[in-house]
Amino acid sequence: MMVTKELELEALLQENRHFEPSEEFRNNANVKTPDLYNESSEDRIGFWAKQSERLTWIEPWTKVLDWEPPFAQWFVGGKLNAAYNCLDRHLKSWRRNKAAILFEGENGDSRVLTYQDLYREVSQFANVLKSMGIKKGDRVTIYLPMIPEAAIAMLACARIGAPHSVIFGGFSAESLRNRIEDAQAKVLITSDGSFRKGNIVPLKSNADIALEGVNCIEHVVVVKRTDNKVAMQEGRDIWYHDAMKNAQLTCPVEPMDAEDVLFILYTSGTTGKPKGVVHTTGGYMVGVSTTHDWVFDLKEEDVYWCTADVGWITGHSYIVYGPLANGATVLMYEGTPDYPAKDRNWEIIEKYGVTILYTAPTAIRTFMKWGPSYPQGRDLSSLRLLGTVGEPINPEAWIWYHKYIGGERCPIVDTWWQTETGMIMMTPLPGITETKPGSCTVPFPGVKVEIVDQAGNPVPKGSGGLLVVREPWPAMLRTVYNDPDRYVSTYWSNWKEIYFTGDGAKWDEEGYFWLLGRVDDVINVSGHRIGTAEVESSLVDYPLVAEAACIGKDHEVKGQAIVCFVTLKEGFKVMDGLVDELKQHVGKKIGAIARPDDIFFTAELPKTRSGKIMRRLLRDIAEGRALGDVSTLADAAVLDFLKRKYNEEE
Ligand code: 7RM
């Protein structure tokens, strides 16, 4: 993304609370000393070379990094297979009978797949794909609910070297079609339907619409999940269970070059057509297995639950590839947290004895809005570590998570990363890092993240600016599928050889990083550039407020005025004087310059399907423009409501 105007950010909000890991956690942690930080900063390349030993290689690499900016190759010459690393190698030990996937269906049905089971299903399905003519390099699109077959399909592709492109099951036929055509996929894997809050989402019918006029798809494999009636096209469509009946139980792994493509994952960004982010095999697997082990302090007996969908990078890296490479027991849940009741997540934690929970701030703020009675009605004492990802977590949401979910006993890892980074880039290491609510703390060992000014020079501690990655890292994206120019112009055009994340951030006197929001969302009030996160955090700090989204709206005098959209916690109503009180509260917390001009109350905020607030659409509403691209919006009704409300009150 080109920075065309002044975009350095000011740091306004102060947060002084801090939390240390307990003595017990510290003593048992996978990482106990900060030495790794020093070692890795002295010899970053040597550090990652050492981490590559976690994997089983078919042929060793000869060079750690070949860097021709902005194109990187990691573990040059090495050969390996991701599915082998996630499955076969665990069969050689007692882990063969360890649970790999604990599946909980929306209706309460469950399935357990041991590593042996998963290996067998993956091998069989790899044979099915081969029988359809899929070879190394052919693309396969996966459009499935959160069921074990999603992981099975991904690993089967990896086993035979076919890059997969997973499309989140909530996407429309249109989005599915665009992504299938961009990747020129040969096979589509879907299901008859997907359960959602007691209803059935007709995935196969969506797929049929998506495939109208599409020539590249030769076969469609359909998993039976909901038992609703679907049309099967003779010669093209086949049921998963029928195809599996005749499939051989074993399938040799394809030796993949470290730089062969493992998957493509489409990310919409704020504008323009979705980009196919390309990840390769060696560096990605080293990155996700190392981070998964250290960030989540993984122990053999853990029950690990990441609530993301496999259609997002979080699902790829921290449900499938990282955890399975590490031999973890992964919980996979099909449904939503409020079905059949608002304590579903806590019921699941109680049922399976979940020890590690990794979820998103948007979910935590929703739980806060519902109130603590739901988690309080369940036994959450098995939990020992909590994580967050996806957006800045407001300190108040952090504290709530710590208190009501973590029982004030569990460290929280706030992990900053992106689809493009492939792996967690900034995070506490839970046994050694003192945490501060709202800060993702410090870069992971071997990762060089910085905050720079317009010219690309690091800003001093205590200041804000643009978040960049200064040195290549193993799980970095390699290109945009079929569009290397877009790869260069999107991420590498501001400064030569520096990756621009698109985020604004500050670091404090102790070198802790605080994310301030996307730079496209920065609000410019009288020349002060204010990140959305700080204004929103100060609003959420007010006891009645559940969630807030702040934007800048054109203003004759100030350049921009701050307009906020606020949701209240359940059981609270808007009362007289609340608007003024909230304005004052923000002014007191972070200064008069950030005092909002307007505050609107709403029951919901517009969000992407992965839960990120879409401030761009709020700007369109506030400035009376036609709405921009709404294809990634989760719930269109929210916008109609906001538009009406905004125009009424203006
Ligand atoms: C993993 C994921 C990436 C964008 C990123 C940020 C925001 C993610 C955090 C965060 C503050 C965090 N990939 N973001 N994690 N902001 N603190 N811990 O979300 O490609 O979908 O989004 O998400 O803006 O650039 S993503």
Boltz pocket constraint, residues with backbone or C-beta under 6 A from the ligand:
constraints:
  - pocket:
      binder: B
      contacts: [[A, 267], [A, 313], [A, 314], [A, 388], [A, 389], [A, 390], [A, 391], [A, 392], [A, 393], [A, 414], [A, 415], [A, 416], [A, 417], [A, 418], [A, 419], [A, 420], [A, 440], [A, 501], [A, 502], [A, 503], [A, 515], [A, 517], [A, 518], [A, 610]]
      max_distance: 6.0
